[in-house]
């Protein structure tokens, strides 16, 4: 299922995303793209370089939306397990996270994800396992 622009805009107004600088760009059939334009407060210990926890949050939320978009009848999910491997420092004005469901059961989704910089260099790779829950979508 593809989430329409109105739903994505509603999701993007949540306080966590706005504080960190996360925006979901596309969400369709288990594939999601999100963008991080980190707020200055999220860059520590170096200006212009978001903390690794911010990148992990970007990846976790993007993978969660991939799980939901792959089985929208559930409307929500919770992280069972997620891990990330950082391949290089994140430097730049924005970063792109792509997540894709690679396998699923009735209520569990297994997802792979990457975070890239503006030049397309991979900064982090990760995978997660998400349990889907029947709740309202937003």
Secondary structure, DSSP 8 states (H G I E B T S, - for coil): -B--HHHHHHHHTSHHHHHHTEEEEEEETTEEEEEE---GGGEEEETTEE-HHHHHHHHHHHHHHHHHHHSTTSEEEEEEEEEEEE-S---SS-EEEEEEEEEE-SSEEEEEEEEE-TT--EEEEEEEEEEEEES---
